Amino acid sequence: MKIFAGVAFDLDGTLVDSAPGLAAAVDMALYALELPVAGEERVITWIGNGADVLMERALTWARQERATQRKTMGKPPVDDDIPAEEQVRILRKLFDRYYGEVAEEGTFLFPHAADTLGALQAKGLPLGLVTNKPTPFVAPLLEALDIAKYFSVVIGGDDVQNKKPHPDPLLLVAERMGIAPQQMLFVGDSRNDIQAAKAAGCPSVGLTYGYNYGEAIDLSQPDVIYQSINDLLPALGLPHSENQESKND
C-alpha cells in the first residue's frame, strides 16, 4: 500500500457497534407515537445516512407495518391527521432525546479498534473522524469510549451541509489535517463511505463487518477490503495487533 500522510475513519459500523443504542432510541421514539417498534436487526439496515434519513426510514416502515397489522386484524386503516413530514420532525426530536439517554451504554468498540488507532497515532499519522452522526452526540461518545485522544480532526453530521456520500466531509477533514485528499486513506464500512472517498479522490478501505444496508462491501468497489480493522497495520508498515478488545469494557 502507498505511503499516506493521514488516515480518516467512519464511526458507526467501522470503529463502533452503535446499533444497540440507535435501535433502542428508534424504538422508544416509535413507541411514543404509538407506532410499531422495529427491532435492532431491522434498524441496522437503516443506519448510515444520518438521523433525519434514519427517521424517514423508520416512519415509512412503521406506518406500513401498522397498516398491515390492522388489515390482518380486520380493522380499518388509520387516518393520520399529522402529515408525514411533521411526524418525521417529531420522531427526530424524540429520537434525539432518547438517544442522548442510551448512546453511551448502547455503543461498543469493535475488536482491535483502539489498538489500531493507538498504533497509527504512535507512528505519527494524523487521524481524522468523519461521521454522519449528529454532531452533539459525537464528542461525548468518543470521550466515553476513550478514543477522542486519537483524533486531530472530527467532522460530525451537522458540521457540513452535505453528508456522506457527498465528498464535502472528507474534503473538509483533509483540509483541516493539512493534506491533499489523495494523501488521505479513508476507512469505512458502507457504500456511503466508499462513494464519498471516490468523489473526494481519497483511496479507500472497505471493512466487511459493518452495517452497509445488508450489502457486501465489495459491491461498492473500495480500493482494498479487510475483514478486521487491524489488517490496516501491516499494510501501513506496522505490526499486526493481536490484542483482542471486549465489547463489555
C-alpha positions as CSV (number, residue, x, y, z in Angstrom):
1,M,0.0,0.0,0.0
2,K,1.3,3.5,-0.8
3,I,2.5,5.9,1.9
4,F,-0.2,8.2,3.3
5,A,0.0,11.5,5.1
6,G,-3.1,10.8,7.2
7,V,-5.9,8.3,7.8
8,A,-9.6,9.1,8.4
9,F,-12.3,6.8,9.7
10,D,-16.0,6.4,9.7
11,L,-17.5,5.8,13.1
12,D,-20.7,3.7,13.2
13,G,-20.1,0.2,11.8
14,T,-16.3,0.9,11.4
15,L,-14.9,1.7,14.8
16,V,-18.0,1.1,17.0
17,D,-21.1,-1.1,17.1
18,S,-23.7,1.6,17.7
19,A,-26.7,-0.5,16.6
20,P,-28.0,-1.4,20.1
21,G,-28.2,2.3,21.2
22,L,-29.6,3.5,17.9
23,A,-32.2,0.7,17.7
24,A,-33.3,1.4,21.3
25,A,-33.8,5.1,20.7
26,V,-35.6,4.5,17.4
27,D,-38.0,2.0,19.0
28,M,-38.6,4.3,22.0
29,A,-39.5,7.1,19.6
30,L,-41.8,5.0,17.6
31,Y,-43.5,3.6,20.7
32,A,-44.1,7.2,21.9
33,L,-46.0,7.8,18.7
34,E,-48.0,4.6,19.2
35,L,-46.3,3.0,16.1
36,P,-44.9,-0.5,15.8
37,V,-41.3,-0.9,17.0
38,A,-38.7,-2.2,14.5
39,G,-36.0,-4.0,16.5
40,E,-32.3,-3.9,16.1
41,E,-32.0,-6.3,13.1
42,R,-34.2,-4.1,11.0
43,V,-32.8,-0.8,12.3
44,I,-29.3,-1.9,11.3
45,T,-30.4,-1.8,7.6
46,W,-31.4,1.9,8.0
47,I,-28.1,3.2,9.5
48,G,-25.6,5.3,7.6
49,N,-27.2,8.4,6.2
50,G,-27.7,10.5,9.3
51,A,-30.5,10.8,11.8
52,D,-33.0,12.6,9.5
53,V,-32.9,9.8,6.9
54,L,-33.0,7.2,9.7
55,M,-36.2,8.8,11.0
56,E,-37.7,8.8,7.5
57,R,-37.0,5.1,7.0
58,A,-38.3,4.3,10.4
59,L,-41.5,6.2,9.9
60,T,-42.1,4.8,6.4
61,W,-41.7,1.2,7.7
62,A,-43.8,1.8,10.9
63,R,-46.7,3.3,9.0
64,Q,-46.7,0.4,6.5
65,E,-46.4,-2.1,9.3
66,R,-49.3,-0.6,11.3
67,A,-51.4,-0.7,8.2
68,T,-50.6,-4.4,7.6
69,Q,-51.3,-5.3,11.2
70,R,-54.6,-3.5,11.2
71,K,-55.6,-5.1,7.9
72,T,-54.7,-8.6,9.3
73,M,-56.9,-7.9,12.4
74,G,-59.8,-6.7,10.2
75,K,-59.5,-3.1,11.5
76,P,-59.9,0.0,9.3
77,P,-56.7,2.0,8.4
78,V,-55.7,4.9,10.5
79,D,-56.1,8.4,9.0
80,D,-53.0,10.3,10.1
81,D,-54.0,13.9,11.0
82,I,-50.3,14.8,11.1
83,P,-48.5,15.0,7.7
84,A,-45.6,12.6,7.3
85,E,-43.1,15.4,7.2
86,E,-44.3,16.7,10.6
87,Q,-44.2,13.2,12.0
88,V,-40.6,12.8,10.9
89,R,-39.8,16.1,12.7
90,I,-41.5,14.9,15.9
91,L,-39.9,11.5,15.6
92,R,-36.4,13.1,15.3
93,K,-37.0,15.2,18.3
94,L,-38.0,12.2,20.3
95,F,-35.1,10.2,19.0
96,D,-32.6,12.8,20.0
97,R,-33.9,12.8,23.5
98,Y,-33.9,9.1,23.9
99,Y,-30.5,8.6,22.1
100,G,-28.9,11.0,24.5
101,E,-30.0,8.7,27.3
102,V,-28.8,5.4,25.8
103,A,-26.0,6.3,23.4
104,E,-23.1,5.5,25.7
105,E,-24.5,2.3,27.1
106,G,-25.6,1.1,23.7
107,T,-22.3,1.7,21.8
108,F,-19.3,-0.6,21.9
109,L,-15.8,-0.5,20.3
110,F,-15.2,-3.2,17.7
111,P,-12.3,-5.6,18.4
112,H,-8.9,-4.0,17.8
113,A,-10.3,-0.5,17.1
114,A,-8.5,1.2,19.9
115,D,-5.3,-0.8,19.3
116,T,-5.3,0.2,15.7
117,L,-5.9,3.9,16.4
118,G,-3.1,3.9,19.0
119,A,-0.6,2.2,16.7
120,L,-1.3,4.6,13.9
121,Q,-1.0,7.6,16.2
122,A,2.2,6.3,17.6
123,K,3.5,6.1,14.0
124,G,2.9,9.8,13.7
125,L,0.0,9.7,11.3
126,P,-2.7,12.3,11.9
127,L,-6.1,10.7,12.3
128,G,-9.5,12.1,11.4
129,L,-13.1,11.0,12.0
130,V,-15.9,11.6,9.6
131,T,-19.4,10.6,10.6
132,N,-23.0,11.4,9.6
133,K,-24.0,11.0,13.3
134,P,-25.5,14.3,14.7
135,T,-22.6,16.4,15.9
136,P,-23.8,16.9,19.5
137,F,-23.6,13.1,20.2
138,V,-20.1,12.6,18.7
139,A,-17.7,14.2,21.2
140,P,-19.3,12.7,24.3
141,L,-19.4,9.3,22.8
142,L,-15.7,9.4,21.8
143,E,-14.8,10.5,25.3
144,A,-16.9,7.7,26.9
145,L,-15.1,5.2,24.7
146,D,-11.7,6.7,25.4
147,I,-10.8,7.2,21.8
148,A,-11.2,11.0,21.4
149,K,-7.5,11.4,22.2
150,Y,-6.6,9.7,18.9
151,F,-8.2,12.2,16.5
152,S,-6.8,15.6,15.5
153,V,-9.9,16.4,13.4
154,V,-13.5,15.3,14.0
155,I,-16.3,16.1,11.5
156,G,-19.9,15.3,12.6
157,G,-23.1,15.2,10.5
158,D,-24.0,18.8,11.4
159,D,-20.6,20.3,10.5
160,V,-21.2,20.2,6.8
161,Q,-24.2,21.0,4.6
162,N,-23.8,17.7,2.6
163,K,-23.3,14.4,4.4
164,K,-21.6,11.3,3.0
165,P,-21.8,10.0,0.3
166,H,-21.1,13.7,-0.8
167,P,-17.4,14.3,-0.7
168,D,-17.6,17.5,1.4
169,P,-17.0,15.9,4.8
170,L,-13.9,14.1,3.5
171,L,-12.6,17.2,1.7
172,L,-13.1,19.2,4.9
173,V,-11.2,16.7,7.1
174,A,-8.3,16.6,4.7
175,E,-8.2,20.4,4.6
176,R,-8.1,20.6,8.4
177,M,-5.4,17.9,8.5
178,G,-3.4,20.0,6.1
179,I,-3.1,17.3,3.5
180,A,-4.4,16.6,0.0
181,P,-7.3,14.2,-0.3
182,Q,-5.2,11.9,-2.4
183,Q,-2.8,11.6,0.6
184,M,-5.6,10.6,3.0
185,L,-6.7,7.0,3.4
186,F,-10.4,6.7,4.3
187,V,-11.7,3.6,6.1
188,G,-15.4,2.8,6.3
189,D,-17.9,0.0,6.2
190,S,-20.6,1.2,3.8
191,R,-21.3,2.3,0.3
192,N,-21.7,5.9,1.5
193,D,-18.1,5.8,2.8
194,I,-16.7,4.4,-0.4
195,Q,-18.7,6.7,-2.7
196,A,-17.6,9.7,-0.6
197,A,-14.0,8.6,-0.8
198,K,-14.2,8.1,-4.6
199,A,-15.8,11.5,-5.1
200,A,-13.2,13.2,-2.9
201,G,-10.3,11.4,-4.6
202,C,-9.3,9.5,-1.4
203,P,-8.0,5.9,-1.5
204,S,-10.5,3.8,0.4
205,V,-10.6,0.7,2.6
206,G,-13.9,-1.2,3.0
207,L,-14.5,-3.3,6.1
208,T,-16.6,-6.4,5.8
209,Y,-18.2,-6.4,9.3
210,G,-20.2,-3.2,9.3
211,Y,-23.8,-2.4,8.5
212,N,-24.0,-1.3,4.8
213,Y,-27.7,-1.9,4.4
214,G,-27.2,-5.7,4.3
215,E,-25.0,-5.5,1.2
216,A,-21.5,-6.9,0.7
217,I,-18.9,-4.1,0.8
218,D,-17.2,-5.4,-2.3
219,L,-20.2,-4.2,-4.4
220,S,-19.0,-0.7,-3.7
221,Q,-15.5,-1.4,-5.1
222,P,-13.3,0.0,-2.4
223,D,-9.6,0.0,-3.2
224,V,-8.9,-2.5,-0.5
225,I,-11.2,-4.8,1.5
226,Y,-10.3,-6.0,5.0
227,Q,-12.1,-8.3,7.4
228,S,-10.6,-6.7,10.5
229,I,-9.6,-3.1,11.2
230,N,-6.1,-4.1,12.4
231,D,-5.4,-5.5,9.0
232,L,-4.6,-1.9,8.2
233,L,-1.4,-2.1,10.3
234,P,0.8,-4.4,8.3
235,A,-0.4,-2.7,5.1
236,L,1.0,0.6,6.6
237,G,4.2,-1.0,7.7
238,L,3.2,-1.7,11.4
239,P,3.0,-5.0,13.3
240,H,-0.4,-6.7,13.3
241,S,-2.2,-6.2,16.6
242,E,-3.1,-9.3,18.5
243,N,-4.8,-7.7,21.4
244,Q,-8.5,-8.6,21.4
245,E,-10.8,-5.9,22.9
246,S,-14.0,-6.6,24.6
247,K,-17.4,-5.1,23.8
248,N,-18.0,-5.0,27.5
249,D,-15.4,-2.6,28.7
